[in-house]
Structures are given as C-alpha cells and as structure tokens.
C-alpha cells in the first residue's frame, strides 16, 4: 500500500515536471493529460518529457503553432515526429564537415548581411574608371573574400582540420535534417555554385574525398526559392531559440 502510494506520488511529480513546460494554449485538461501520462510505458514517459523542447522547436521551425492539448501530444506520441538525429541530442551538437548540420550552419551564417567592405584602393578606382576592370565583378570578388568571415573561417577549418566539425545548435541542426545530397561537381552542384557567385558568397573549398554535400532541397525549383524557404525557417528557428 505504502509502496503504491509512493509510486503514484513519484509518477505525478514526474508528470508535473513535464506539464509545467507545456504551452498555455488550447483546450487543455490537467486530469486528461495525467491520464494519458499514466497510460504510457515508462520509456515513453521519458521520451515525452525529454523530447518536448525539441518537439516545440520543430513545430515552430515548420511554421506550426502548438494549439493542441498535452493529452493529444501524449496519446499520439507526437514527439516521434522530431528527426532522430536531432532527437538523440540535448542542446548543441557537432556537425561533421560538409554534413547536413554543418551545411545548415554555413547557410545560417550566410543569412547575415555582407560585412561592410573597406574602401577601394586608388589603384582599383583608377582601373575601373578606365574600363580595365569591371566594377561589379570587383565588388563580388571583394564580398567573397571579406563579406562573410565566419563562413570563410568554416572553409579554412574544413581544409585544415576536416575531422573537427563545427558546433551547431539543435534548432539549426533540425533545419539541416531536410537537406538533400548533391554530388560534388554534378549538375546541381554547379547550379548552386552559380547562385553563390551571383550573390557574392564564398563558394565551398575542395571537399577532398567527400563526394556528396548537402543543400536545401530544390524540389524542382531554383536555388533562390530553396534559400527563401530556408531563411524563413531559420528566422522561426531563431525565434524559438530566443523564447526557449
């Protein structure tokens, strides 16, 4: 009897730790949620609690506001929609060089505005004025070299220490989970390179023995469309991190 009472107390205490983190919205019911909690196996209770933060972030990134009740989350085991690669981590992860998370972090850094460039030297100004250099081409080249130093740092490390990887937040890693594999030097690779050139972005360094690198899915569209979708999700990801 006493043991049963202690078990029920521990069960309710664990539930309360979970329930207090549930968004205060929707037609929720404490008792209904607790009933679903009790119906779960212990392994599922642990998963429901440990993956709640990742689930809320995943829904936010995909533009879905969580309005359903906690009981629905528990009954339908909705935490299972979180990508397994992300669900298995708590907090930031290390993205392998040229892998999904690494590339998501790279594009997240490219989302920042181009850093303010130093003034053109008098030599370049004269050459451009004389028509010996194309002013637009010079600007793009300077952007590639100096506009996104955080991205160039990733590229330098990829060459110098390819096994090191880069630290990636769980929200950014979620964005990369949907990236598609692109063969190095293939047709789609060249399409992405042309998009980088057009934007003045630094292109990827030599990938060595890596034959496949990951990019936002084109889904039959242009890179500009894929990037627009990625940046929208990135904005939502950063918003979800800010309130976490």
ChimeraX commands (.cxc) that place a marker at each C-alpha (Angstrom):
marker #1 position 0.00,0.00,0.00 radius 0.5
marker #1 position 2.67,2.45,1.06 radius 0.5
marker #1 position 4.79,1.48,-1.93 radius 0.5
marker #1 position 1.88,2.05,-4.30 radius 0.5
marker #1 position 1.23,5.48,-2.82 radius 0.5
marker #1 position 4.89,6.42,-3.20 radius 0.5
marker #1 position 4.88,5.23,-6.80 radius 0.5
marker #1 position 1.78,7.31,-7.59 radius 0.5
marker #1 position 3.39,10.32,-5.94 radius 0.5
marker #1 position 6.57,9.88,-7.99 radius 0.5
marker #1 position 4.52,9.41,-11.14 radius 0.5
marker #1 position 2.57,12.61,-10.56 radius 0.5
marker #1 position 5.75,14.52,-9.68 radius 0.5
marker #1 position 7.38,13.45,-12.95 radius 0.5
marker #1 position 4.23,14.44,-14.82 radius 0.5
marker #1 position 4.22,17.90,-13.24 radius 0.5
marker #1 position 7.80,18.50,-14.38 radius 0.5
marker #1 position 6.62,17.77,-17.91 radius 0.5
marker #1 position 3.27,19.55,-17.70 radius 0.5
marker #1 position 4.58,22.88,-16.44 radius 0.5
marker #1 position 6.58,23.20,-19.67 radius 0.5
marker #1 position 3.55,22.68,-21.90 radius 0.5
marker #1 position 2.46,25.88,-23.76 radius 0.5
marker #1 position -0.50,27.52,-22.03 radius 0.5
marker #1 position -2.82,27.36,-25.02 radius 0.5
marker #1 position -5.52,25.15,-26.44 radius 0.5
marker #1 position -8.32,23.25,-24.78 radius 0.5
marker #1 position -6.16,21.51,-22.21 radius 0.5
marker #1 position -7.06,19.46,-19.19 radius 0.5
marker #1 position -4.69,18.54,-16.40 radius 0.5
marker #1 position -6.57,15.37,-15.47 radius 0.5
marker #1 position -6.93,14.18,-19.07 radius 0.5
marker #1 position -3.23,14.79,-19.68 radius 0.5
marker #1 position -2.30,12.95,-16.48 radius 0.5
marker #1 position -4.48,10.02,-17.50 radius 0.5
marker #1 position -2.59,9.76,-20.81 radius 0.5
marker #1 position 0.70,10.07,-18.92 radius 0.5
marker #1 position -0.27,7.13,-16.72 radius 0.5
marker #1 position -1.22,5.07,-19.77 radius 0.5
marker #1 position 2.26,5.39,-21.26 radius 0.5
marker #1 position 5.07,2.95,-20.68 radius 0.5
marker #1 position 7.91,4.36,-18.59 radius 0.5
marker #1 position 10.16,4.51,-21.65 radius 0.5
marker #1 position 7.57,6.62,-23.47 radius 0.5
marker #1 position 7.13,8.95,-20.48 radius 0.5
marker #1 position 10.85,9.63,-20.51 radius 0.5
marker #1 position 10.80,10.27,-24.25 radius 0.5
marker #1 position 7.75,12.54,-23.98 radius 0.5
marker #1 position 9.47,14.69,-21.38 radius 0.5
marker #1 position 12.99,14.72,-22.82 radius 0.5
marker #1 position 11.81,15.49,-26.37 radius 0.5
marker #1 position 9.25,18.16,-25.51 radius 0.5
marker #1 position 11.62,21.09,-26.07 radius 0.5
marker #1 position 12.79,19.63,-29.39 radius 0.5
marker #1 position 9.19,18.98,-30.45 radius 0.5
marker #1 position 8.08,22.56,-29.74 radius 0.5
marker #1 position 11.11,23.91,-31.63 radius 0.5
marker #1 position 10.48,21.55,-34.55 radius 0.5
marker #1 position 6.86,22.67,-34.84 radius 0.5
marker #1 position 7.85,26.35,-34.63 radius 0.5
marker #1 position 10.53,25.96,-37.30 radius 0.5
marker #1 position 7.95,24.45,-39.63 radius 0.5
marker #1 position 5.50,27.30,-39.02 radius 0.5
marker #1 position 3.08,25.30,-36.89 radius 0.5
marker #1 position 1.78,26.77,-33.64 radius 0.5
marker #1 position 1.15,24.16,-30.97 radius 0.5
marker #1 position -2.51,24.58,-30.04 radius 0.5
marker #1 position -3.43,21.01,-29.21 radius 0.5
marker #1 position -3.68,19.72,-25.67 radius 0.5
marker #1 position -0.88,17.99,-23.80 radius 0.5
marker #1 position -3.08,14.90,-23.71 radius 0.5
marker #1 position -3.01,14.83,-27.53 radius 0.5
marker #1 position 0.79,15.07,-27.53 radius 0.5
marker #1 position 0.97,12.14,-25.13 radius 0.5
marker #1 position -1.74,9.96,-26.65 radius 0.5
marker #1 position -0.44,10.32,-30.22 radius 0.5
marker #1 position 3.24,10.24,-29.19 radius 0.5
marker #1 position 3.87,13.33,-31.26 radius 0.5
marker #1 position 7.46,13.67,-30.09 radius 0.5
marker #1 position 8.21,10.92,-32.61 radius 0.5
marker #1 position 8.00,13.46,-35.48 radius 0.5
marker #1 position 11.29,15.02,-34.35 radius 0.5
marker #1 position 14.12,13.80,-36.64 radius 0.5
marker #1 position 16.03,11.01,-34.90 radius 0.5
marker #1 position 19.42,12.62,-35.50 radius 0.5
marker #1 position 18.21,15.70,-33.60 radius 0.5
marker #1 position 16.11,13.91,-31.00 radius 0.5
marker #1 position 19.15,11.98,-29.78 radius 0.5
marker #1 position 20.95,15.17,-28.73 radius 0.5
marker #1 position 20.33,17.59,-25.89 radius 0.5
marker #1 position 21.49,21.06,-26.82 radius 0.5
marker #1 position 24.15,21.87,-29.43 radius 0.5
marker #1 position 25.82,19.17,-31.49 radius 0.5
marker #1 position 28.98,18.92,-33.57 radius 0.5
marker #1 position 28.23,18.98,-37.27 radius 0.5
marker #1 position 30.60,16.89,-39.37 radius 0.5
marker #1 position 32.38,18.84,-42.10 radius 0.5
marker #1 position 30.19,19.09,-45.23 radius 0.5
marker #1 position 27.40,17.16,-43.45 radius 0.5
marker #1 position 23.78,18.27,-43.05 radius 0.5
marker #1 position 24.22,20.18,-39.79 radius 0.5
marker #1 position 27.49,21.74,-40.95 radius 0.5
marker #1 position 25.89,23.00,-44.15 radius 0.5
marker #1 position 22.84,24.29,-42.28 radius 0.5
marker #1 position 25.16,26.29,-40.01 radius 0.5
marker #1 position 27.02,27.56,-43.07 radius 0.5
marker #1 position 23.83,28.82,-44.72 radius 0.5
marker #1 position 22.70,30.31,-41.41 radius 0.5
marker #1 position 25.91,32.35,-41.37 radius 0.5
marker #1 position 25.39,33.36,-44.99 radius 0.5
marker #1 position 21.98,34.72,-43.97 radius 0.5
marker #1 position 23.78,37.59,-42.24 radius 0.5
marker #1 position 24.28,40.78,-44.26 radius 0.5
marker #1 position 27.57,41.23,-46.06 radius 0.5
marker #1 position 30.09,42.86,-43.75 radius 0.5
marker #1 position 30.90,46.45,-44.61 radius 0.5
marker #1 position 33.79,46.37,-47.07 radius 0.5
marker #1 position 36.82,48.66,-46.81 radius 0.5
marker #1 position 37.06,51.42,-49.44 radius 0.5
marker #1 position 38.52,50.52,-52.80 radius 0.5
marker #1 position 42.16,51.40,-53.22 radius 0.5
marker #1 position 43.02,54.31,-55.51 radius 0.5
marker #1 position 44.55,51.79,-57.92 radius 0.5
marker #1 position 41.31,49.84,-58.33 radius 0.5
marker #1 position 39.30,53.04,-58.63 radius 0.5
marker #1 position 41.51,54.19,-61.50 radius 0.5
marker #1 position 41.39,50.79,-63.21 radius 0.5
marker #1 position 37.60,50.65,-63.00 radius 0.5
marker #1 position 37.26,54.24,-64.19 radius 0.5
marker #1 position 39.49,53.42,-67.17 radius 0.5
marker #1 position 37.35,50.39,-68.02 radius 0.5
marker #1 position 40.17,47.94,-67.32 radius 0.5
marker #1 position 38.23,46.22,-64.53 radius 0.5
marker #1 position 34.54,45.50,-64.19 radius 0.5
marker #1 position 33.31,47.33,-61.10 radius 0.5
marker #1 position 30.52,44.83,-60.38 radius 0.5
marker #1 position 32.89,41.87,-60.70 radius 0.5
marker #1 position 35.41,43.51,-58.37 radius 0.5
marker #1 position 32.69,44.12,-55.80 radius 0.5
marker #1 position 31.53,40.49,-55.90 radius 0.5
marker #1 position 35.08,39.24,-55.51 radius 0.5
marker #1 position 35.64,41.50,-52.51 radius 0.5
marker #1 position 32.38,40.28,-51.00 radius 0.5
marker #1 position 33.50,36.67,-51.40 radius 0.5
marker #1 position 36.79,37.37,-49.65 radius 0.5
marker #1 position 35.67,39.76,-46.90 radius 0.5
marker #1 position 31.87,39.81,-46.67 radius 0.5
marker #1 position 31.28,36.69,-44.56 radius 0.5
marker #1 position 34.40,35.98,-42.48 radius 0.5
marker #1 position 32.56,33.45,-40.28 radius 0.5
marker #1 position 31.86,31.35,-43.38 radius 0.5
marker #1 position 35.42,31.70,-44.64 radius 0.5
marker #1 position 36.57,30.50,-41.21 radius 0.5
marker #1 position 34.47,27.35,-41.65 radius 0.5
marker #1 position 36.02,26.78,-45.06 radius 0.5
marker #1 position 39.55,27.26,-43.75 radius 0.5
marker #1 position 38.92,24.79,-40.93 radius 0.5
marker #1 position 37.42,22.29,-43.39 radius 0.5
marker #1 position 40.75,22.27,-45.23 radius 0.5
marker #1 position 43.00,22.46,-42.18 radius 0.5
marker #1 position 41.10,20.17,-39.78 radius 0.5
marker #1 position 38.35,18.33,-41.71 radius 0.5
marker #1 position 37.68,15.94,-38.81 radius 0.5
marker #1 position 36.95,18.72,-36.34 radius 0.5
marker #1 position 33.46,19.78,-37.43 radius 0.5
marker #1 position 31.60,22.81,-36.10 radius 0.5
marker #1 position 29.28,23.47,-33.17 radius 0.5
marker #1 position 25.62,23.67,-34.28 radius 0.5
marker #1 position 22.55,24.49,-32.20 radius 0.5
marker #1 position 19.79,21.89,-32.13 radius 0.5
marker #1 position 17.40,24.24,-33.96 radius 0.5
marker #1 position 19.88,24.78,-36.81 radius 0.5
marker #1 position 20.56,21.04,-36.93 radius 0.5
marker #1 position 16.83,20.49,-37.43 radius 0.5
marker #1 position 16.95,22.75,-40.49 radius 0.5
marker #1 position 19.73,20.67,-41.98 radius 0.5
marker #1 position 17.89,17.41,-41.46 radius 0.5
marker #1 position 15.79,18.09,-44.56 radius 0.5
marker #1 position 18.75,18.93,-46.80 radius 0.5
marker #1 position 19.31,16.81,-49.91 radius 0.5
marker #1 position 22.56,15.21,-51.02 radius 0.5
marker #1 position 24.22,16.83,-54.04 radius 0.5
marker #1 position 27.06,15.17,-55.93 radius 0.5
marker #1 position 30.26,17.21,-55.97 radius 0.5
marker #1 position 30.86,18.71,-59.45 radius 0.5
marker #1 position 27.49,17.43,-60.67 radius 0.5
marker #1 position 24.83,19.47,-62.44 radius 0.5
marker #1 position 23.01,20.60,-59.27 radius 0.5
marker #1 position 26.35,21.38,-57.62 radius 0.5
marker #1 position 27.14,23.76,-60.49 radius 0.5
marker #1 position 23.69,25.36,-60.17 radius 0.5
marker #1 position 24.39,26.07,-56.50 radius 0.5
marker #1 position 27.85,27.41,-57.32 radius 0.5
marker #1 position 26.34,29.82,-59.85 radius 0.5
marker #1 position 23.88,31.03,-57.19 radius 0.5
marker #1 position 26.76,31.68,-54.80 radius 0.5
marker #1 position 28.66,33.57,-57.49 radius 0.5
marker #1 position 25.62,35.72,-58.24 radius 0.5
marker #1 position 25.22,36.66,-54.57 radius 0.5
marker #1 position 28.91,37.27,-53.95 radius 0.5
marker #1 position 29.03,34.40,-51.46 radius 0.5
marker #1 position 32.21,32.41,-50.90 radius 0.5
marker #1 position 31.99,29.00,-52.54 radius 0.5
marker #1 position 32.90,25.74,-50.84 radius 0.5
marker #1 position 36.54,24.68,-50.68 radius 0.5
marker #1 position 37.89,21.40,-52.05 radius 0.5
marker #1 position 35.83,18.64,-50.43 radius 0.5
marker #1 position 38.62,16.07,-50.66 radius 0.5
marker #1 position 37.18,12.55,-50.68 radius 0.5
marker #1 position 33.70,13.80,-49.88 radius 0.5
marker #1 position 31.63,13.02,-52.98 radius 0.5
marker #1 position 28.31,14.32,-51.63 radius 0.5
marker #1 position 27.46,17.58,-49.87 radius 0.5
marker #1 position 24.07,18.70,-48.54 radius 0.5
marker #1 position 21.97,21.66,-49.68 radius 0.5
marker #1 position 18.42,22.94,-49.11 radius 0.5
marker #1 position 16.10,20.80,-51.28 radius 0.5
marker #1 position 15.34,22.30,-54.68 radius 0.5
marker #1 position 12.16,20.24,-55.19 radius 0.5
marker #1 position 12.17,21.19,-58.85 radius 0.5
marker #1 position 12.67,24.89,-58.16 radius 0.5
marker #1 position 15.59,27.30,-58.32 radius 0.5
marker #1 position 18.19,27.74,-55.55 radius 0.5
marker #1 position 16.77,31.20,-54.84 radius 0.5
marker #1 position 13.40,29.63,-53.98 radius 0.5
marker #1 position 15.02,26.96,-51.80 radius 0.5
marker #1 position 17.02,29.64,-50.00 radius 0.5
marker #1 position 13.96,31.78,-49.39 radius 0.5
marker #1 position 12.23,28.79,-47.76 radius 0.5
marker #1 position 15.35,28.02,-45.71 radius 0.5
marker #1 position 15.72,31.59,-44.47 radius 0.5
marker #1 position 12.06,31.69,-43.43 radius 0.5
marker #1 position 12.55,28.53,-41.38 radius 0.5
marker #1 position 15.80,29.92,-40.00 radius 0.5
marker #1 position 14.00,33.01,-38.74 radius 0.5
marker #1 position 11.44,30.82,-36.99 radius 0.5
marker #1 position 14.22,28.64,-35.56 radius 0.5
marker #1 position 15.98,31.63,-34.05 radius 0.5
marker #1 position 12.71,32.91,-32.64 radius 0.5
marker #1 position 12.06,29.55,-30.98 radius 0.5
marker #1 position 15.58,29.54,-29.51 radius 0.5
marker #1 position 15.05,33.05,-28.14 radius 0.5
marker #1 position 11.99,32.01,-26.13 radius 0.5
marker #1 position 13.34,28.62,-25.05 radius 0.5
marker link #1:1,2 radius 0.2
marker link #1:2,3 radius 0.2
marker link #1:3,4 radius 0.2
marker link #1:4,5 radius 0.2
marker link #1:5,6 radius 0.2
marker link #1:6,7 radius 0.2
marker link #1:7,8 radius 0.2
marker link #1:8,9 radius 0.2
marker link #1:9,10 radius 0.2
marker link #1:10,11 radius 0.2
marker link #1:11,12 radius 0.2
marker link #1:12,13 radius 0.2
marker link #1:13,14 radius 0.2
marker link #1:14,15 radius 0.2
marker link #1:15,16 radius 0.2
marker link #1:16,17 radius 0.2
marker link #1:17,18 radius 0.2
marker link #1:18,19 radius 0.2
marker link #1:19,20 radius 0.2
marker link #1:20,21 radius 0.2
marker link #1:21,22 radius 0.2
marker link #1:22,23 radius 0.2
marker link #1:23,24 radius 0.2
marker link #1:24,25 radius 0.2
marker link #1:25,26 radius 0.2
marker link #1:26,27 radius 0.2
marker link #1:27,28 radius 0.2
marker link #1:28,29 radius 0.2
marker link #1:29,30 radius 0.2
marker link #1:30,31 radius 0.2
marker link #1:31,32 radius 0.2
marker link #1:32,33 radius 0.2
marker link #1:33,34 radius 0.2
marker link #1:34,35 radius 0.2
marker link #1:35,36 radius 0.2
marker link #1:36,37 radius 0.2
marker link #1:37,38 radius 0.2
marker link #1:38,39 radius 0.2
marker link #1:39,40 radius 0.2
marker link #1:40,41 radius 0.2
marker link #1:41,42 radius 0.2
marker link #1:42,43 radius 0.2
marker link #1:43,44 radius 0.2
marker link #1:44,45 radius 0.2
marker link #1:45,46 radius 0.2
marker link #1:46,47 radius 0.2
marker link #1:47,48 radius 0.2
marker link #1:48,49 radius 0.2
marker link #1:49,50 radius 0.2
marker link #1:50,51 radius 0.2
marker link #1:51,52 radius 0.2
marker link #1:52,53 radius 0.2
marker link #1:53,54 radius 0.2
marker link #1:54,55 radius 0.2
marker link #1:55,56 radius 0.2
marker link #1:56,57 radius 0.2
marker link #1:57,58 radius 0.2
marker link #1:58,59 radius 0.2
marker link #1:59,60 radius 0.2
marker link #1:60,61 radius 0.2
marker link #1:61,62 radius 0.2
marker link #1:62,63 radius 0.2
marker link #1:63,64 radius 0.2
marker link #1:64,65 radius 0.2
marker link #1:65,66 radius 0.2
marker link #1:66,67 radius 0.2
marker link #1:67,68 radius 0.2
marker link #1:68,69 radius 0.2
marker link #1:69,70 radius 0.2
marker link #1:70,71 radius 0.2
marker link #1:71,72 radius 0.2
marker link #1:72,73 radius 0.2
marker link #1:73,74 radius 0.2
marker link #1:74,75 radius 0.2
marker link #1:75,76 radius 0.2
marker link #1:76,77 radius 0.2
marker link #1:77,78 radius 0.2
marker link #1:78,79 radius 0.2
marker link #1:79,80 radius 0.2
marker link #1:80,81 radius 0.2
marker link #1:81,82 radius 0.2
marker link #1:82,83 radius 0.2
marker link #1:83,84 radius 0.2
marker link #1:84,85 radius 0.2
marker link #1:85,86 radius 0.2
marker link #1:86,87 radius 0.2
marker link #1:87,88 radius 0.2
marker link #1:88,89 radius 0.2
marker link #1:89,90 radius 0.2
marker link #1:90,91 radius 0.2
marker link #1:91,92 radius 0.2
marker link #1:92,93 radius 0.2
marker link #1:93,94 radius 0.2
marker link #1:94,95 radius 0.2
marker link #1:95,96 radius 0.2
marker link #1:96,97 radius 0.2
marker link #1:97,98 radius 0.2
marker link #1:98,99 radius 0.2
marker link #1:99,100 radius 0.2
marker link #1:100,101 radius 0.2
marker link #1:101,102 radius 0.2
marker link #1:102,103 radius 0.2
marker link #1:103,104 radius 0.2
marker link #1:104,105 radius 0.2
marker link #1:105,106 radius 0.2
marker link #1:106,107 radius 0.2
marker link #1:107,108 radius 0.2
marker link #1:108,109 radius 0.2
marker link #1:109,110 radius 0.2
marker link #1:110,111 radius 0.2
marker link #1:111,112 radius 0.2
marker link #1:112,113 radius 0.2
marker link #1:113,114 radius 0.2
marker link #1:114,115 radius 0.2
marker link #1:115,116 radius 0.2
marker link #1:116,117 radius 0.2
marker link #1:117,118 radius 0.2
marker link #1:118,119 radius 0.2
marker link #1:119,120 radius 0.2
marker link #1:120,121 radius 0.2
marker link #1:121,122 radius 0.2
marker link #1:122,123 radius 0.2
marker link #1:123,124 radius 0.2
marker link #1:124,125 radius 0.2
marker link #1:125,126 radius 0.2
marker link #1:126,127 radius 0.2
marker link #1:127,128 radius 0.2
marker link #1:128,129 radius 0.2
marker link #1:129,130 radius 0.2
marker link #1:130,131 radius 0.2
marker link #1:131,132 radius 0.2
marker link #1:132,133 radius 0.2
marker link #1:133,134 radius 0.2
marker link #1:134,135 radius 0.2
marker link #1:135,136 radius 0.2
marker link #1:136,137 radius 0.2
marker link #1:137,138 radius 0.2
marker link #1:138,139 radius 0.2
marker link #1:139,140 radius 0.2
marker link #1:140,141 radius 0.2
marker link #1:141,142 radius 0.2
marker link #1:142,143 radius 0.2
marker link #1:143,144 radius 0.2
marker link #1:144,145 radius 0.2
marker link #1:145,146 radius 0.2
marker link #1:146,147 radius 0.2
marker link #1:147,148 radius 0.2
marker link #1:148,149 radius 0.2
marker link #1:149,150 radius 0.2
marker link #1:150,151 radius 0.2
marker link #1:151,152 radius 0.2
marker link #1:152,153 radius 0.2
marker link #1:153,154 radius 0.2
marker link #1:154,155 radius 0.2
marker link #1:155,156 radius 0.2
marker link #1:156,157 radius 0.2
marker link #1:157,158 radius 0.2
marker link #1:158,159 radius 0.2
marker link #1:159,160 radius 0.2
marker link #1:160,161 radius 0.2
marker link #1:161,162 radius 0.2
marker link #1:162,163 radius 0.2
marker link #1:163,164 radius 0.2
marker link #1:164,165 radius 0.2
marker link #1:165,166 radius 0.2
marker link #1:166,167 radius 0.2
marker link #1:167,168 radius 0.2
marker link #1:168,169 radius 0.2
marker link #1:169,170 radius 0.2
marker link #1:170,171 radius 0.2
marker link #1:171,172 radius 0.2
marker link #1:172,173 radius 0.2
marker link #1:173,174 radius 0.2
marker link #1:174,175 radius 0.2
marker link #1:175,176 radius 0.2
marker link #1:176,177 radius 0.2
marker link #1:177,178 radius 0.2
marker link #1:178,179 radius 0.2
marker link #1:179,180 radius 0.2
marker link #1:180,181 radius 0.2
marker link #1:181,182 radius 0.2
marker link #1:182,183 radius 0.2
marker link #1:183,184 radius 0.2
marker link #1:184,185 radius 0.2
marker link #1:185,186 radius 0.2
marker link #1:186,187 radius 0.2
marker link #1:187,188 radius 0.2
marker link #1:188,189 radius 0.2
marker link #1:189,190 radius 0.2
marker link #1:190,191 radius 0.2
marker link #1:191,192 radius 0.2
marker link #1:192,193 radius 0.2
marker link #1:193,194 radius 0.2
marker link #1:194,195 radius 0.2
marker link #1:195,196 radius 0.2
marker link #1:196,197 radius 0.2
marker link #1:197,198 radius 0.2
marker link #1:198,199 radius 0.2
marker link #1:199,200 radius 0.2
marker link #1:200,201 radius 0.2
marker link #1:201,202 radius 0.2
marker link #1:202,203 radius 0.2
marker link #1:203,204 radius 0.2
marker link #1:204,205 radius 0.2
marker link #1:205,206 radius 0.2
marker link #1:206,207 radius 0.2
marker link #1:207,208 radius 0.2
marker link #1:208,209 radius 0.2
marker link #1:209,210 radius 0.2
marker link #1:210,211 radius 0.2
marker link #1:211,212 radius 0.2
marker link #1:212,213 radius 0.2
marker link #1:213,214 radius 0.2
marker link #1:214,215 radius 0.2
marker link #1:215,216 radius 0.2
marker link #1:216,217 radius 0.2
marker link #1:217,218 radius 0.2
marker link #1:218,219 radius 0.2
marker link #1:219,220 radius 0.2
marker link #1:220,221 radius 0.2
marker link #1:221,222 radius 0.2
marker link #1:222,223 radius 0.2
marker link #1:223,224 radius 0.2
marker link #1:224,225 radius 0.2
marker link #1:225,226 radius 0.2
marker link #1:226,227 radius 0.2
marker link #1:227,228 radius 0.2
marker link #1:228,229 radius 0.2
marker link #1:229,230 radius 0.2
marker link #1:230,231 radius 0.2
marker link #1:231,232 radius 0.2
marker link #1:232,233 radius 0.2
marker link #1:233,234 radius 0.2
marker link #1:234,235 radius 0.2
marker link #1:235,236 radius 0.2
marker link #1:236,237 radius 0.2
marker link #1:237,238 radius 0.2
marker link #1:238,239 radius 0.2
marker link #1:239,240 radius 0.2
marker link #1:240,241 radius 0.2
marker link #1:241,242 radius 0.2
marker link #1:242,243 radius 0.2
marker link #1:243,244 radius 0.2
view
